[in-house]
């Protein structure tokens, strides 16, 4: 079960266009690794670290007060949970959408 903060961060990434585009770019990079059979699911959450930090900072700018600090609202534990959630989203995307894209190209 995700914490409220992790869920909010994932929703912010998925519903903000620039972060969604970055997420999709990461998905494609991970898909290439999976195709080459060098994908390591234990390392996959690390691919989202920069994205989640940028999203957390943007979220605080948008909704926080001047005294709020992004790293206190979105703790490392929350960001790890959010990264794991994005990995699970990637797995679903890879199994369905990416495979469909590959078949269309062939």
Steps between C-alpha positions, in 0.01 A plus 500: 500500500639835397523791740289803413814696413633230266161469332478877456848509348419221254178677402690825452748326267227323302282811461759771430597492135872570531543238772284253310726545196807437714335193650426364154860563393617299802249227412646476149856482634403224742316319218818501291687347792229238538515420128878454525445285810717724719206640701542465877170556685689573823677794336197629308373734778828693478402608149222713647700681772564820304148513364344462844725763657414749225130419535514541879664842467244607239212376716621709794538808278143450379322409823734562793561802713832690484626316810424149372796287406453238230723242667302517824160467336619224265739300716746249350263222605213666311717550193614134511137389518414729208793362299387145566148594390640642176694176443176307538334741256791440262453124524135534401583743220773272367275195500215668314573832329865449411442153360214637289727778369768244410253283310375799299857586397570143383 
